[in-house]
Amino acid sequence: MEIVKPQWRKPPLSSNDAVSTLPLYRSAPSLEVRLEDFELYAIDRLRVLKGISDGLSRGKRQEEMEKLVKDLWKANMRHPLALEVTNKDIISHFVLRLVYCRTEELRKWFLANETALFRYRFWLLSTEAQRALMAEFDLPYKPVTTAEFEDVKDKLQLVARSIVQPKPTVSDAIFYKVPFEEVPELVAGRRVFICKGYAYVALNQVVSLLVTQFRGLLSKALVLTNRKWTSTIREQEKDRLTPIVEALCTSYLGPDYSQPKEFAEISIKDLDQVAKSSFPLCMRHLFEKLREDHHLKHGGRMQLGLFLKLLAQFAVDNLPSGSVPVSYLYLTKSSIAVGVGLKLDDALAFWKAEFSRKTGAERFDKEYAYGIRHNYGREGKRTENLKAALSRMGVNSGAVETVMDKVQNRHYQLACTLTFEAIHGLSHDAGINHPNQYFSDSQKILKSKHAIRLGVFWVIALPTLVDLIGGLLLAGLGLPNR
């Protein structure tokens, strides 16, 4: 795969280049790719993989995951040219293979989610396409003979009944006899019959066999890619591809907050109430510590200041090491962060009122005002028990434990989403990816609930009000009120 900067010339596909609707990614394609597409294709696929990762972390069922993968693929992997959809699929895979080959942790994440993507895409294929893909693997397994099937039929029917599957019969059942170690997930789930070291795998279970093969091939390929990356590619491409590759795995993929939203203006007097109702935990913690201590270190001021401002450029590289809260780890240097809508004058007044209690107004003007103006483009660690913080936000004990589990497993975005759902009492399938998204979505829900309450009030009060006005009118006319 060659990366070029000129206008992209789509090469013709020969019969040898033809692939099934689900490629096996055995070798990199001989295609010319624009540098912009190199990055954009990878980002689109990364959105799919991160969506799969979130779905699996939330414990979605198989049918839910199938729908999720179908929707994610449709939303992110389309191409204006129908013939280029497969090319985008293959190119994006190999780009991310390069991105995620560099450390053991990155390889593990990519392997797990790319394998899951393969599994669910296989299930979405037609029966004919599934069999064609099986032929591509060139597996050395043949269906069991009728005589052998009769010998183990009773055992196979017991297994089918235990996993709520129709009983297999000679006329319609197809089973493959494979070494049991090649279908570990079926063995672990007790979903196959094992005899003399061989597992009898039904045709509708063969995806487990293919997934094992795919995972093995991809795992080896990642190791080989890492060797090439460290030995030659990284140095050869240090001025062109290396910066893109090293940044992709930490790219922010959430909604664009480069434009003010409908809840863009909040006054100082509203801050305490809004912080309780709509701030994500990371921002609420900083806000409460500021109120309590009347001071924050540079990293904390940077985080909270940018969250509160109207419009600012956020650069992770400017923050001290270790000072970045979880919710901001998704931002890159090029990200534009729009906050909850506190204007510069209000921001200066807010910060000065807090800091002056401890440092004095004169010291604030000399040492801290510049940083706030800088956030607005006008100028060139204390920890708390997380469980207690969640409880104080109104998260019930059951939800607290679920959130803590996600935090311990480093699913920080999912933990933030679960906190949002527990506080607002509503499901948020899209997930929370950014502190400003948390605030914006919270405000929408709260305003919607307020509108509903107001509507209910008028439904109840209107008949009484009509009767009252009618009575007054009748009394004014000297007529009896019936």
C-alpha positions as CSV (number, residue, x, y, z in Angstrom):
1,M,0.0,0.0,0.0
2,E,1.6,3.2,-1.1
3,I,0.8,6.6,0.3
4,V,0.8,9.5,-2.1
5,K,0.1,13.2,-1.9
6,P,-1.2,13.9,-5.5
7,Q,-4.9,13.6,-6.5
8,W,-6.0,10.0,-6.0
9,R,-6.2,7.9,-9.1
10,K,-8.5,4.9,-8.6
11,P,-6.7,1.8,-9.9
12,P,-8.8,-0.7,-11.8
13,L,-9.6,-3.9,-10.0
14,S,-8.5,-7.1,-11.8
15,S,-10.1,-10.5,-11.1
16,N,-7.1,-11.3,-8.9
17,D,-7.9,-8.4,-6.6
18,A,-11.5,-9.5,-6.0
19,V,-12.3,-10.2,-2.4
20,S,-15.4,-11.4,-0.6
21,T,-17.6,-9.0,1.2
22,L,-15.7,-9.9,4.4
23,P,-11.9,-9.7,3.6
24,L,-9.4,-11.8,5.5
25,Y,-6.7,-9.1,5.3
26,R,-3.9,-11.6,4.5
27,S,-1.7,-9.0,2.7
28,A,-1.7,-5.3,2.2
29,P,-3.4,-4.2,-1.1
30,S,-1.5,-2.6,-4.0
31,L,-3.3,0.7,-3.9
32,E,-2.4,4.3,-4.0
33,V,-4.0,6.2,-1.1
34,R,-4.1,10.0,-0.5
35,L,-2.6,11.0,2.8
36,E,-5.9,12.5,3.9
37,D,-7.8,9.2,3.2
38,F,-5.1,7.3,5.0
39,E,-6.1,9.1,8.2
40,L,-9.8,9.6,7.6
41,Y,-10.4,5.9,6.7
42,A,-8.6,4.9,9.9
43,I,-10.7,7.2,12.0
44,D,-13.9,5.9,10.5
45,R,-13.0,2.3,11.3
46,L,-11.8,3.3,14.8
47,R,-15.3,4.7,15.5
48,V,-16.6,1.2,14.6
49,L,-14.1,-0.6,16.8
50,K,-14.7,1.8,19.8
51,G,-18.4,1.3,19.4
52,I,-18.0,-2.4,19.6
53,S,-15.7,-2.1,22.6
54,D,-18.3,0.0,24.4
55,G,-21.1,-2.4,23.5
56,L,-19.2,-5.4,24.8
57,S,-18.3,-3.6,28.0
58,R,-22.0,-2.9,28.5
59,G,-22.8,-6.6,28.2
60,K,-25.0,-6.3,25.2
61,R,-26.6,-9.5,23.9
62,Q,-25.7,-11.1,20.6
63,E,-28.7,-9.8,18.7
64,E,-28.1,-6.3,20.2
65,M,-24.4,-6.5,19.1
66,E,-25.4,-7.6,15.6
67,K,-27.6,-4.5,15.2
68,L,-25.0,-2.3,16.7
69,V,-22.3,-3.5,14.3
70,K,-24.6,-3.2,11.4
71,D,-25.5,0.4,12.3
72,L,-21.9,1.4,13.1
73,W,-20.7,0.0,9.8
74,K,-23.4,1.7,7.8
75,A,-22.8,5.0,9.5
76,N,-19.0,5.1,9.3
77,M,-17.7,2.8,6.5
78,R,-19.7,4.1,3.5
79,H,-18.1,5.6,0.5
80,P,-19.5,7.8,-2.3
81,L,-18.2,5.2,-4.8
82,A,-19.8,1.8,-4.3
83,L,-16.8,0.1,-5.8
84,E,-14.5,1.7,-3.2
85,V,-16.3,0.4,-0.1
86,T,-14.2,-2.8,0.0
87,N,-11.1,-0.8,-0.6
88,K,-11.9,1.5,2.3
89,D,-12.5,-1.6,4.4
90,I,-9.1,-3.1,3.6
91,I,-7.1,0.1,3.7
92,S,-8.5,1.2,7.1
93,H,-7.7,-2.2,8.6
94,F,-4.1,-2.1,7.5
95,V,-3.7,1.5,8.7
96,L,-5.0,0.6,12.2
97,R,-2.9,-2.6,12.2
98,L,0.1,-0.2,11.9
99,V,-1.3,2.1,14.6
100,Y,-2.1,-0.7,17.1
101,C,0.9,-2.9,16.6
102,R,3.3,-0.7,18.6
103,T,2.6,-2.0,22.2
104,E,1.3,-5.1,23.8
105,E,-1.7,-3.2,25.2
106,L,-2.6,-1.7,21.9
107,R,-2.3,-5.0,20.1
108,K,-4.5,-6.7,22.7
109,W,-7.3,-4.0,22.3
110,F,-7.1,-4.1,18.5
111,L,-7.1,-7.9,18.3
112,A,-10.1,-8.2,20.6
113,N,-12.3,-5.7,18.8
114,E,-11.2,-6.5,15.2
115,T,-12.0,-10.2,16.0
116,A,-15.4,-9.2,17.4
117,L,-16.1,-7.1,14.2
118,F,-15.2,-10.2,12.1
119,R,-17.5,-12.4,14.1
120,Y,-20.6,-10.1,13.9
121,R,-20.0,-9.3,10.2
122,F,-19.8,-13.0,9.5
123,W,-23.2,-13.6,11.2
124,L,-24.7,-10.8,9.0
125,L,-23.6,-12.5,5.8
126,S,-25.9,-14.7,3.7
127,T,-25.5,-18.5,4.0
128,E,-23.8,-18.6,0.5
129,A,-21.4,-15.8,1.5
130,Q,-20.6,-17.7,4.7
131,R,-19.7,-20.9,2.9
132,A,-17.6,-18.9,0.4
133,L,-15.7,-17.4,3.2
134,M,-15.2,-20.8,4.8
135,A,-13.7,-22.0,1.5
136,E,-11.2,-19.1,1.6
137,F,-9.8,-20.3,5.0
138,D,-9.2,-23.7,3.3
139,L,-9.9,-25.5,6.5
140,P,-8.9,-29.2,6.5
141,Y,-12.1,-30.3,8.1
142,K,-14.9,-32.3,6.3
143,P,-18.5,-32.9,7.5
144,V,-18.9,-36.0,9.5
145,T,-20.4,-39.0,7.7
146,T,-23.9,-40.2,8.1
147,A,-22.7,-43.4,9.9
148,E,-20.6,-41.4,12.4
149,F,-23.5,-39.0,12.9
150,E,-25.8,-41.9,13.9
151,D,-23.2,-43.1,16.4
152,V,-23.2,-39.8,18.3
153,K,-26.7,-38.5,17.4
154,D,-28.1,-38.9,21.0
155,K,-25.2,-36.9,22.5
156,L,-25.5,-34.2,19.9
157,Q,-29.2,-33.9,20.6
158,L,-28.5,-33.6,24.3
159,V,-26.1,-30.7,23.7
160,A,-28.6,-29.0,21.3
161,R,-31.3,-29.3,24.0
162,S,-29.1,-27.8,26.7
163,I,-28.4,-24.7,24.5
164,V,-32.0,-24.4,23.3
165,Q,-31.3,-25.4,19.7
166,P,-33.4,-27.6,17.4
167,K,-32.5,-31.3,17.6
168,P,-30.1,-32.2,14.7
169,T,-31.3,-34.9,12.3
170,V,-29.6,-36.9,9.6
171,S,-31.4,-35.0,6.8
172,D,-30.5,-31.4,7.7
173,A,-27.6,-31.5,10.2
174,I,-24.1,-30.7,9.1
175,F,-21.3,-31.2,11.7
176,Y,-17.5,-30.8,11.5
177,K,-15.1,-32.8,13.6
178,V,-12.3,-30.6,14.8
179,P,-9.6,-30.6,17.5
180,F,-11.3,-29.2,20.6
181,E,-8.5,-26.7,21.3
182,E,-9.5,-24.9,18.1
183,V,-12.9,-23.9,19.4
184,P,-12.1,-22.8,23.0
185,E,-15.1,-20.5,23.4
186,L,-17.5,-23.3,22.4
187,V,-15.8,-25.7,24.9
188,A,-15.8,-23.0,27.6
189,G,-19.5,-22.5,27.1
190,R,-20.3,-26.2,27.0
191,R,-21.9,-25.8,23.6
192,V,-20.3,-28.8,21.8
193,F,-20.0,-32.5,22.2
194,I,-16.4,-33.7,22.7
195,C,-15.2,-37.2,22.0
196,K,-11.6,-38.5,22.0
197,G,-10.2,-35.0,21.7
198,Y,-12.5,-33.8,18.9
199,A,-15.4,-31.4,19.1
200,Y,-18.4,-31.8,16.9
201,V,-19.2,-28.3,15.6
202,A,-22.5,-27.6,14.0
203,L,-22.6,-25.5,10.8
204,N,-24.2,-22.6,12.7
205,Q,-21.3,-22.7,15.2
206,V,-18.5,-22.7,12.7
207,V,-18.0,-19.0,13.2
208,S,-16.1,-19.9,16.4
209,L,-13.7,-22.0,14.3
210,L,-13.2,-19.2,11.8
211,V,-12.8,-16.6,14.5
212,T,-10.0,-18.7,16.1
213,Q,-8.3,-18.9,12.8
214,F,-8.7,-15.2,12.1
215,R,-7.5,-14.2,15.5
216,G,-4.4,-16.4,15.1
217,L,-3.5,-14.9,11.7
218,L,-4.1,-11.4,12.9
219,S,-2.1,-11.9,16.1
220,K,0.9,-13.1,14.1
221,A,0.5,-10.3,11.6
222,L,0.5,-7.6,14.4
223,V,3.8,-9.0,15.8
224,L,5.4,-8.9,12.3
225,T,4.1,-5.4,11.6
226,N,5.5,-4.2,14.9
227,R,9.0,-5.5,13.9
228,K,8.8,-3.7,10.5
229,W,7.5,-0.5,12.3
230,T,10.4,-0.4,14.8
231,S,13.1,-1.4,12.4
232,T,12.3,0.7,9.3
233,I,8.9,2.4,8.9
234,R,9.0,4.7,12.0
235,E,12.3,6.3,11.0
236,Q,11.7,6.3,7.2
237,E,8.3,8.0,7.7
238,K,9.2,10.3,10.6
239,D,8.2,13.4,8.8
240,R,5.0,12.1,7.1
241,L,3.2,9.0,8.5
242,T,4.8,8.6,11.9
243,P,3.0,11.6,13.5
244,I,-0.3,10.4,12.1
245,V,0.2,6.8,13.3
246,E,1.3,7.8,16.8
247,A,-1.7,10.2,17.2
248,L,-4.5,8.0,15.9
249,C,-4.9,5.7,18.9
250,T,-5.6,8.7,21.1
251,S,-7.7,10.8,18.7
252,Y,-10.9,12.3,20.0
253,L,-13.8,10.8,18.0
254,G,-16.8,12.3,19.7
255,P,-19.1,15.1,18.7
256,D,-17.7,18.4,17.4
257,Y,-17.9,21.2,20.0
258,S,-16.4,23.8,17.8
259,Q,-19.6,25.8,17.7
260,P,-21.6,27.2,20.6
261,K,-24.7,25.1,21.5
262,E,-28.2,26.1,22.5
263,F,-27.2,26.2,26.1
264,A,-24.2,28.4,25.5
265,E,-24.7,31.2,28.1
266,I,-24.7,30.6,31.8
267,S,-24.4,33.4,34.4
268,I,-22.4,33.3,37.6
269,K,-25.5,33.1,39.8
270,D,-26.5,29.9,38.1
271,L,-23.2,28.1,38.4
272,D,-23.8,26.3,41.7
273,Q,-27.2,24.9,40.7
274,V,-26.0,23.9,37.2
275,A,-22.9,22.2,38.6
276,K,-25.1,20.0,40.8
277,S,-27.5,19.1,37.9
278,S,-25.4,18.9,34.8
279,F,-21.6,18.9,35.4
280,P,-19.8,15.6,34.8
281,L,-18.0,14.2,37.9
282,C,-14.5,15.4,36.7
283,M,-15.7,19.0,36.4
284,R,-17.9,18.9,39.4
285,H,-15.0,17.7,41.5
286,L,-12.8,20.6,40.4
287,F,-15.7,23.1,40.9
288,E,-16.3,21.9,44.5
289,K,-12.7,21.9,45.4
290,L,-12.4,25.5,44.1
291,R,-15.4,26.4,46.3
292,E,-13.9,24.6,49.3
293,D,-10.2,25.7,49.0
294,H,-10.6,28.8,46.9
295,H,-7.6,27.6,44.9
296,L,-6.7,25.1,42.1
297,K,-3.4,24.2,40.7
298,H,-2.5,25.1,37.1
299,G,-3.9,21.9,35.6
300,G,-7.2,22.2,37.5
301,R,-7.6,25.8,36.5
302,M,-6.9,24.9,32.9
303,Q,-9.5,22.1,32.9
304,L,-12.3,24.0,34.7
305,G,-11.5,27.3,33.0
306,L,-11.8,25.8,29.5
307,F,-15.0,23.9,30.5
308,L,-16.6,27.2,31.7
309,K,-15.5,29.4,28.8
310,L,-17.4,30.3,25.7
311,L,-14.7,29.3,23.1
312,A,-11.1,28.2,23.5
313,Q,-8.3,26.2,22.0
314,F,-7.4,23.3,24.2
315,A,-4.0,21.7,23.9
316,V,-3.1,18.7,25.9
317,D,0.6,19.3,25.5
318,N,0.3,22.5,27.5
319,L,-0.9,20.6,30.6
320,P,1.4,19.3,33.4
321,S,1.9,15.5,33.3
322,G,-0.7,13.7,35.4
323,S,-3.0,16.7,35.7
324,V,-5.4,15.7,32.9
325,P,-8.7,14.3,34.2
326,V,-10.1,11.2,32.5
327,S,-12.7,13.0,30.5
328,Y,-10.1,15.1,28.6
329,L,-7.9,12.2,27.7
330,Y,-9.8,12.0,24.4
331,L,-8.7,15.4,23.2
332,T,-5.9,16.0,20.8
333,K,-3.9,19.2,20.1
334,S,-6.2,20.2,17.2
335,S,-9.4,19.8,19.3
336,I,-11.6,22.9,19.8
337,A,-13.4,22.8,23.2
338,V,-16.6,24.8,23.7
339,G,-17.6,25.1,27.3
340,V,-20.9,25.8,29.1
341,G,-20.9,29.4,28.1
342,L,-19.3,31.6,30.8
343,K,-18.1,34.8,29.1
344,L,-14.7,36.4,29.8
345,D,-15.9,39.1,32.1
346,D,-18.0,36.7,34.1
347,A,-15.1,34.2,34.2
348,L,-12.7,36.8,35.6
349,A,-15.2,37.8,38.2
350,F,-15.9,34.2,39.2
351,W,-12.3,33.2,39.5
352,K,-11.3,36.4,41.3
353,A,-14.1,36.0,43.8
354,E,-12.8,32.6,44.7
355,F,-9.1,33.1,44.7
356,S,-9.2,36.5,46.4
357,R,-10.4,34.8,49.6
358,K,-7.0,33.0,49.9
359,T,-4.5,35.0,47.7
360,G,-5.9,38.5,47.7
361,A,-7.2,40.5,44.8
362,E,-3.8,42.1,43.9
363,R,-2.0,38.8,43.7
364,F,-4.9,37.3,41.6
365,D,-4.5,40.1,39.1
366,K,-0.8,39.6,38.8
367,E,-0.5,35.8,38.8
368,Y,-3.8,34.3,37.6
369,A,-5.9,36.7,35.5
370,Y,-3.4,36.3,32.6
371,G,-4.1,32.6,32.3
372,I,-7.9,33.1,32.2
373,R,-7.5,35.8,29.5
374,H,-5.2,33.4,27.6
375,N,-7.9,30.7,27.6
376,Y,-10.2,33.1,25.9
377,G,-7.6,34.1,23.3
378,R,-7.0,37.5,24.8
379,E,-3.4,36.8,25.9
380,G,-0.6,35.3,24.0
381,K,-3.6,16.8,43.3
382,R,-5.9,16.2,45.7
383,T,-8.1,13.1,45.4
384,E,-11.5,12.2,46.8
385,N,-13.1,8.8,47.3
386,L,-14.9,8.1,44.1
387,K,-17.7,6.2,45.7
388,A,-18.5,9.1,48.0
389,A,-18.5,11.5,45.1
390,L,-20.9,9.4,43.1
391,S,-23.2,9.0,46.1
392,R,-23.2,12.7,46.7
393,M,-24.2,13.2,43.1
394,G,-27.3,11.0,43.7
395,V,-26.1,7.7,42.2
396,N,-27.6,4.7,44.0
397,S,-25.4,2.1,45.5
398,G,-26.0,-0.5,42.8
399,A,-25.1,1.9,40.0
400,V,-22.0,3.0,42.1
401,E,-20.7,-0.5,42.1
402,T,-21.2,-0.8,38.3
403,V,-19.5,2.5,37.7
404,M,-16.5,1.5,39.9
405,D,-16.2,-1.8,38.0
406,K,-15.9,0.1,34.7
407,V,-13.3,2.5,36.2
408,Q,-11.2,-0.3,37.5
409,N,-11.2,-1.9,34.1
410,R,-10.3,1.5,32.5
411,H,-13.6,1.9,30.7
412,Y,-13.7,5.6,31.7
413,Q,-16.1,6.8,29.0
414,L,-18.5,4.0,29.8
415,A,-18.2,4.8,33.5
416,C,-19.2,8.5,32.7
417,T,-22.1,7.3,30.6
418,L,-23.4,5.0,33.4
419,T,-23.1,7.9,35.9
420,F,-25.1,10.1,33.5
421,E,-27.8,7.4,33.1
422,A,-28.1,6.9,36.9
423,I,-28.5,10.6,37.6
424,H,-30.9,11.3,34.9
425,G,-32.9,8.1,34.9
426,L,-32.6,7.6,31.1
427,S,-30.6,5.4,28.8
428,H,-27.9,7.0,26.8
429,D,-27.0,4.5,24.0
430,A,-24.8,7.0,22.2
431,G,-22.4,7.2,25.2
432,I,-20.7,10.2,26.8
433,N,-17.4,11.0,25.1
434,H,-16.8,14.6,26.2
435,P,-17.5,16.8,29.3
436,N,-19.4,19.3,27.2
437,Q,-21.5,16.6,25.7
438,Y,-22.5,15.5,29.2
439,F,-23.5,19.1,30.1
440,S,-25.4,19.7,26.8
441,D,-27.3,16.4,27.0
442,S,-28.1,17.0,30.7
443,Q,-29.5,20.4,30.0
444,K,-31.7,19.0,27.2
445,I,-33.1,16.4,29.5
446,L,-33.8,18.8,32.3
447,K,-35.4,21.3,30.1
448,S,-37.6,18.6,28.5
449,K,-38.7,17.4,32.0
450,H,-39.5,21.0,33.0
451,A,-41.6,21.4,29.8
452,I,-43.5,18.2,30.6
453,R,-44.2,19.3,34.2
454,L,-45.4,22.6,32.9
455,G,-47.7,20.9,30.4
456,V,-49.1,18.7,33.1
457,F,-49.8,21.7,35.3
458,W,-51.8,23.4,32.5
459,V,-53.7,20.3,31.7
460,I,-54.8,20.1,35.4
461,A,-55.2,23.8,36.0
462,L,-56.8,24.9,32.8
463,P,-60.3,23.6,33.4
464,T,-60.4,25.2,36.8
465,L,-59.1,28.5,35.4
466,V,-61.7,28.5,32.7
467,D,-64.5,27.9,35.2
468,L,-63.1,30.7,37.4
469,I,-63.0,33.2,34.5
470,G,-66.4,32.2,33.3
471,G,-67.8,32.7,36.8
472,L,-66.3,36.2,37.1
473,L,-67.8,37.1,33.7
474,L,-71.2,35.9,34.6
475,A,-71.1,37.7,37.9
476,G,-70.1,40.9,36.1
477,L,-73.1,40.6,33.9
478,G,-75.4,39.9,36.8
479,L,-76.3,36.4,35.5
480,P,-76.6,33.3,37.7
481,N,-73.6,31.0,37.7
482,R,-75.0,27.5,37.0
